[in-house]
Each structure stands twice: as C-alpha cells, then as structure tokens.
C-alpha cells in the first residue's frame, strides 16, 4: 500500500512540476544575480517574484524589520536575576557583525551543535540568569533577526570539519532520506526541481541564508526549524521538535549548501 501511494504521489508531483515551469524562473537562469548567486548556488531571493524582492530590498516595506525592532528594544532591556541586558556584555549591536555566519556550530561544553537561537538562550540563562525564550516567540525571533541582521550581506561560512563532521554527515543523510507517506527527501524538491512550480509555488534551492524569514504565507516571521517542520508535514512525515538534534544537523547541512551566499535576514519569501 505504501509503495503504491509513493509511486502515484511522486508521479503526480513530477507531472505538476514539469507542466508548471515558471517562465520567469527559466529566464532567471540567464541573469547575473551578483551576490545572490555563488557558483552553482542561488538564494531564494532569485526565485521570488519582483514584488517580493522589492519588499525585501526596502527596509521601510520589509515587514520582517518589525521583528528586528523588537530585538533592538530587547537588546538594552535588563532582565534576569543578574540585572543585565545584552548590551551589558556586548555593548553596541555592531559587535555582533559576523557572528551569525558561522552558526550552527559545535560547542565543546555541550558536546553538541548549537544554533543562534540556542546561543541567545544560553546567554540568557548563564549570563543574565533569565528564563529562556520559547522557539517562535516574538522575543526569540526578534533577537535572532536583530543579531543576524548585523551580518547583512556577509557570506555564510559554517564549519563542517573536525568535531562538526559527524553532525554534518547526519544532516546530509537526513536531507537525502525519503520519509513520510509521499516517500520524498528534501533533495527531490530543492536539488532536482528548483525553478519548477509545485502548484502555485516556485520551488527554490531551499537555502537558509535568509532565515528567520518573513513569509507572506505565514503573515509573520518564522525560524528555519519552523520551515523544516512544515516541509516534513507536507510529505506526511511526523516533524521533529524545535531545536532537536535532527534539525540541528539538518540546519548545519543546509547552511553548508548555501556557503558563500549573503545573510539576508530578514528575507521575504512567499
């Protein structure tokens, strides 16, 4: 029964994507996207409609900047028993320039990977003696957007050798593993069919350089792990939890796939 479902699901998906090639996506192949294209890797920006690109390009139109403003307010807010704010240790927000490009990374004291959201929360618990912010809360999203925005335009550069190597391999395996009732892997959309239409949506390469992003579909900002969970649900697979080891490894692999692409946070996507 499962194999029958997967065969027909993949056939239907391939048919929909083959029949729905976006004319502008084909034309885009001939364009010089500058920083948004590095070797054979293209940012999701290059697959977005011109109106969406224009929204991202203008900070006054980019709705994701509202979350950056939340982060900016929290930067100077004293919280926790230690009576500190982010500024107490890091001073000017510009001190965060270049920080985001290397996350997620291996942290020896945790003997595990850590992404930027978790690093922010570790600062809160260890240094501020404050409570962690919940994943997808306006506070954690706001601070993550604000910190990543300080590295705007800088190339993604995660480390995948040394202690990080086993996690990289786990993320790669996850990316290429079929799962769910549709029996699909991440690669089937984002490596095999970028530029094709899946119903009304143009598939991109699934790069992570713009996250957290403002999605028009969400009418708000969401993390990369939220996107992972959504993709898993779409192939009828049970999603993992926010900050899970599985998604941390996948995040490392996805960020490596986009190595050299510029940080766009907060990017705007459909």
ROBADREN-680184 format. One line per field, with one value per residue (C-alpha): residue number from 1; residue in one letter; chain; x, y, z. Coordinates in steps of 0.2 Angstrom, whole numbers. Each point is the difference from the previous one (the first is absolute). Example, Ala and Ser with C-alpha at 12.3 -4.5 7.8 and 13.67 -1.06 7.14 Angstrom:
2
nr: [1, 2]
rest: [a, s]
kette: [A, A]
xx: [62, 6]
yy: [-22, 17]
zz: [39, -3]
***
This chain:
270
nr: [1, 2, 3, 4, 5, 6, 7, 8, 9, 10, 11, 12, 13, 14, 15, 16, 17, 18, 19, 20, 21, 22, 23, 24, 25, 26, 27, 28, 29, 30, 31, 32, 33, 34, 35, 36, 37, 38, 39, 40, 41, 42, 43, 44, 45, 46, 47, 48, 49, 50, 51, 52, 53, 54, 55, 56, 57, 58, 59, 60, 61, 62, 63, 64, 65, 66, 67, 68, 69, 70, 71, 72, 73, 74, 75, 76, 77, 78, 79, 80, 81, 82, 83, 84, 85, 86, 87, 88, 89, 90, 91, 92, 93, 94, 95, 96, 97, 98, 99, 100, 101, 102, 103, 104, 105, 106, 107, 108, 109, 110, 111, 112, 113, 114, 115, 116, 117, 118, 119, 120, 121, 122, 123, 124, 125, 126, 127, 128, 129, 130, 131, 132, 133, 134, 135, 136, 137, 138, 139, 140, 141, 142, 143, 144, 145, 146, 147, 148, 149, 150, 151, 152, 153, 154, 155, 156, 157, 158, 159, 160, 161, 162, 163, 164, 165, 166, 167, 168, 169, 170, 171, 172, 173, 174, 175, 176, 177, 178, 179, 180, 181, 182, 183, 184, 185, 186, 187, 188, 189, 190, 191, 192, 193, 194, 195, 196, 197, 198, 199, 200, 201, 202, 203, 204, 205, 206, 207, 208, 209, 210, 211, 212, 213, 214, 215, 216, 217, 218, 219, 220, 221, 222, 223, 224, 225, 226, 227, 228, 229, 230, 231, 232, 233, 234, 235, 236, 237, 238, 239, 240, 241, 242, 243, 244, 245, 246, 247, 248, 249, 250, 251, 252, 253, 254, 255, 256, 257, 258, 259, 260, 261, 262, 263, 264, 265, 266, 267, 268, 269, 270]
rest: [x, x, x, x, x, x, x, x, x, x, x, x, x, x, x, x, x, x, x, x, x, x, x, x, x, x, x, x, x, x, x, x, x, x, x, x, x, x, x, x, x, x, x, x, x, x, x, x, x, x, x, x, x, x, x, x, x, x, x, x, x, x, x, x, x, x, x, x, x, x, x, x, x, x, x, x, x, x, x, x, x, x, x, x, x, x, x, x, x, x, x, x, x, x, x, x, x, x, x, x, x, x, x, x, x, x, x, x, x, x, x, x, x, x, x, x, x, x, x, x, x, x, x, x, x, x, x, x, x, x, x, x, x, x, x, x, x, x, x, x, x, x, x, x, x, x, x, x, x, x, x, x, x, x, x, x, x, x, x, x, x, x, x, x, x, x, x, x, x, x, x, x, x, x, x, x, x, x, x, x, x, x, x, x, x, x, x, x, x, x, x, x, x, x, x, x, x, x, x, x, x, x, x, x, x, x, x, x, x, x, x, x, x, x, x, x, x, x, x, x, x, x, x, x, x, x, x, x, x, x, x, x, x, x, x, x, x, x, x, x, x, x, x, x, x, x, x, x, x, x, x, x, x, x, x, x, x, x, x, x, x, x, x, x, x, x, x, x, x, x]
kette: [A, A, A, A, A, A, A, A, A, A, A, A, A, A, A, A, A, A, A, A, A, A, A, A, A, A, A, A, A, A, A, A, A, A, A, A, A, A, A, A, A, A, A, A, A, A, A, A, A, A, A, A, A, A, A, A, A, A, A, A, A, A, A, A, A, A, A, A, A, A, A, A, A, A, A, A, A, A, A, A, A, A, A, A, A, A, A, A, A, A, A, A, A, A, A, A, A, A, A, A, A, A, A, A, A, A, A, A, A, A, A, A, A, A, A, A, A, A, A, A, A, A, A, A, A, A, A, A, A, A, A, A, A, A, A, A, A, A, A, A, A, A, A, A, A, A, A, A, A, A, A, A, A, A, A, A, A, A, A, A, A, A, A, A, A, A, A, A, A, A, A, A, A, A, A, A, A, A, A, A, A, A, A, A, A, A, A, A, A, A, A, A, A, A, A, A, A, A, A, A, A, A, A, A, A, A, A, A, A, A, A, A, A, A, A, A, A, A, A, A, A, A, A, A, A, A, A, A, A, A, A, A, A, A, A, A, A, A, A, A, A, A, A, A, A, A, A, A, A, A, A, A, A, A, A, A, A, A, A, A, A, A, A, A, A, A, A, A, A, A]
xx: [0, 14, 10, -16, -3, 18, 0, -16, 5, 17, -8, -12, 13, 11, -14, -5, 17, 4, -16, 2, 18, 0, 4, 9, 10, 7, 4, 9, 13, 7, 1, 15, -6, 16, 2, -16, 8, 17, 6, -15, -9, -14, -10, -18, -1, 4, -16, -11, -12, 6, -13, 7, 18, -5, -8, 16, 11, -8, 1, -15, -11, 8, -12, 14, 8, -13, 7, 18, -8, -6, 18, 7, -11, 4, 19, 0, -13, 6, -7, 4, 7, 18, -8, 8, -5, 8, 8, 8, 12, 0, -2, -4, -11, 14, 11, -11, 5, 7, -7, -14, 9, 8, -16, -4, 16, 7, 2, 12, -8, -17, 8, -13, -4, -8, -9, -2, -17, 8, 15, -11, -10, 17, 5, -16, 1, 19, 4, -17, -7, -16, -13, 2, -11, -11, 3, -10, -4, 1, 14, 11, -4, 2, 18, 5, -5, 8, 17, 0, -4, 16, 9, -11, 9, 14, 3, -6, 15, -4, 13, -3, 16, 8, -12, -14, 3, -11, -15, 3, -2, -15, -8, 5, -8, -16, -1, 2, -12, -17, -13, -19, -15, 6, 17, 10, 17, 4, 11, -15, -6, 15, 13, -9, -14, 5, -8, -15, -18, -8, -18, 1, 17, 17, 12, 17, 16, -6, 15, 0, 10, -16, -7, -9, -10, -17, -11, -15, -9, 3, -3, 14, 18, 5, 16, 9, -6, -18, 3, 8, -16, -11, 9, -1, -18, -3, 8, -11, 14, 0, 10, 14, 0, 7, 19, 0, 17, -7, -5, 17, 9, -11, 2, 19, -1, -12, 11, 15, -10, -2, 18, 6, -18, -4, -9, -17, -9, -14, -3, -17, -7, -17]
yy: [0, 12, -3, 3, 17, 5, -4, 9, 15, 2, -2, 13, 12, -2, 3, 15, 7, -4, 7, 16, 7, 18, 11, 12, -14, -6, 18, 2, -12, 12, 14, 6, -1, 7, -4, -10, -13, -9, -13, -12, 6, 13, 9, -2, 19, -5, -11, 13, 11, 18, 7, -11, 5, 18, -2, -8, 13, 15, 0, 11, -13, -16, -6, -11, 16, 1, -15, 8, 15, -12, -7, 18, 4, -16, 3, 14, -8, -6, -17, -14, -1, 6, 17, 0, 3, -6, 17, -3, -12, 4, 19, 6, -12, 2, -11, -14, 3, -17, -10, -8, -7, -14, -7, -14, -5, -14, 5, -10, 3, -6, -14, 4, 13, 16, 12, 19, -1, -12, 11, 15, -11, -6, 18, 3, -14, 0, 19, 8, -13, 2, -12, -7, 7, -13, -4, 10, 13, 18, 2, -13, 3, 18, -2, -13, 12, 15, -10, -8, 17, 7, -12, 6, -4, -10, -18, -15, -10, -14, -13, -18, -8, -6, -2, 6, -14, -13, 12, 5, -17, -3, 16, -6, -17, 8, 11, -14, -13, -3, 2, 1, -7, 10, -9, 15, 8, 18, -2, -5, 18, 11, -9, -9, 13, 18, 13, -12, 3, -10, 5, 19, 1, 1, -12, 7, -8, 1, 10, 6, 16, 11, -7, 4, 6, 9, -11, 7, -17, 1, 19, 1, -5, -18, -10, -13, -14, 6, -2, -17, -5, 6, -9, -16, 2, 3, -17, -8, -3, 3, 16, 1, 12, 18, -1, -19, -8, -6, 18, 7, -12, 4, 18, -2, -9, 12, 15, -9, -2, 19, 4, 17, 6, 17, 1, 8, 0, 4, -6, 0, -16, -6]
zz: [0, 5, -16, -11, 9, -2, -19, -4, 12, -9, -17, 4, 7, -15, -12, 9, 1, -18, -7, 11, -5, 5, -15, 11, 9, -17, -5, 17, -5, -12, 12, 10, 18, 8, 18, 0, -11, 5, -12, -2, 15, -1, 14, 2, -4, -19, -1, 8, -9, -4, 12, 14, -4, 1, 17, 7, -8, 9, 19, 1, -10, 7, 14, 7, 6, 14, 8, -1, 9, 14, 1, 1, 15, 9, -3, 13, 12, 16, 5, 12, 17, -6, -4, -17, -18, -16, -1, 17, -8, -18, 0, -18, -11, -13, 11, -7, -18, -7, 14, -9, -15, 9, 8, 4, 7, 12, 18, 10, 17, -7, -10, -13, -14, 5, -11, 2, 9, 13, 2, 4, 13, 8, 2, 9, 12, 3, 0, 3, 12, -10, -7, -17, -14, -9, -18, -12, 14, -5, 12, -7, -18, 3, 7, -12, -15, 8, 3, -17, -8, 6, -12, -15, -16, 8, -7, 9, 6, 12, 5, -5, 4, 17, 14, -12, -13, 7, 2, -18, -6, 10, -7, -18, 3, 6, -15, -12, 10, -7, 14, 2, -10, -15, 1, -4, 6, 1, -16, -11, 1, 3, -10, -14, -4, 5, -11, -3, 6, 13, -2, 3, 7, -8, 8, 5, 6, 18, 6, 18, -2, 2, 16, 11, -15, -2, -10, -8, 2, 19, 1, 12, 4, 3, 3, -11, 11, -2, -19, 3, 10, -14, -14, 11, 2, -19, -4, 14, 12, 18, 4, 13, 14, -1, 4, -2, -4, -16, -6, 7, -11, -15, 3, 0, -17, -7, 5, -8, -16, 0, 4, -7, -2, 9, 16, -5, 17, 0, -17, -8, -8, -6]
***
